[in-house]
Amino acid sequence: MEQLIKDTTAYKIFSGDIKSGKVSHAYMLHFQDAKNMRAVLKLFAAEFFRADKFSPLGQRILNENYPDLRIYPKEDKKFNADAAAEIVEDSAMRPVEGLKKLYLLSGFEQAAALVQNKLLKTLEEPLEGIHFILGACSLAPVLDTVKSRVKILEIPPFTESQIFSALERNGANPLNAAAAKSANGVLGVAENMVGGGWFKQLKEAAEEICSTSDVGEIGAVATKHGDIKYKEELLAEMQRLYFTALTEGDGAAKGFGKPALVYALEKINGAVAEVKLNAYFQALLYDFMLGVIEFDRRSKQSL
């Protein structure tokens, strides 16, 4: 992952600021990978302090035991009002070992508006040598007043080939290719897929559902997969399969005509919304498959 990040425009801009001595007092890193956000922020921190990861300083940064680097929130916690108050108080104190101090704020998009407001003055007018990098998986929940006080660095989703190569570097796995296709450009999602046996089950379920073209079989298929744990992920994989059939004429859903494939893609969006409302998933799958098969039959008869 390190090389992926260092090849991004965001990292190069940040590195250029550091090398030129024109570092901003506050940055916001927009990176959609929640799983890897903390690790990526620490890569930026190592660059901020000009520390090679193999050096003693680099190791202290990566291990989170360097006093002039403060990381919030604690692992598996959300950024809350207590953390904001602590940052405001702590940032009023000078660095301990060097001439500058850096605060990394991970998952900033989860902070309530009240919490974000607590940091506005600190972000706008920090003491000399005090800097911030706010990590956010989405910019939508971030207040405009916060965004106006930071320099935004954008890491866009990675390509399928980039994710596949990263997965392969971590170890060959027959699921790497499918995970790279299904992760929507987010490495952490692909890593979770490969690391859990659930993705193999999900992939097989999606292929069976998308290839079912006989009305007499849909009851058994819906019953078989109706209690799957990862319902939204299953629908996303089904969406990918229908899209592949539509654009490439290949894959599990290739037996359906283009009108039915377009119909299926439209219906999946509605199915995702129903799942969020706790719809009975077995019945949802049954109705979905029946709708696609019937639409395909009618569209072919009309030709």
Disulfide bonds with the S-S distance in Angstrom:
none
